Amino acid sequence: MQMERWGQLDMDAAVDEAVARTYRPDLYREAAADLGLPAPQADWKEEGVHAGGWQLETATAPIPMGADRFFDGAHFDPKDPAACLRGPGVGADGD
């Protein structure tokens, strides 16, 4: 999404298909379980909302997380991923 936002990617490409093939949180959860490590229960989470450290509670055990604030103040909501594309300053030329 970030590459589309900044005009670096033509979304006519089969991006959704590529993401589905390469982003595999199911494999991460399986490996984490085998190692006895906590893992998120959801495949996606909001990004850009934490200025400092926080804990992900929707996991097999709480996971300490770092700040995820974006430099431009954008907010990524996995329920509406295209919303961040409608934000200010979108495009490689700033329009």
C-alpha positions, 0 to 999 in steps of 0.5 A: 500500500505504501508503494501505491500511496507514493506513486511507485506501483501501478495497482493494476498489477496482481498485488492482492494475489502476490500478498496472499502468496507471500504474507503468511501469518499462518506459518509464523503462528505455527513456528511460534507455537513450536518454539513456545513463543507468543503470536498474534491472533489476527493476521492484520493490525492497525498501524500508525497509532502508537507514539511509544511502546505498547502491548499487543493483547490480542495474541496467545500471550501479550507481546511488547511492541514498539512505536509504529507512528508514521512520519506523516501521521497516517493511520492504517486500518486493516478494515479499510486499507485504502483509506491511507491512500486517500490521505494528504500528500499522496503521490510521488509528486506530492499531489 
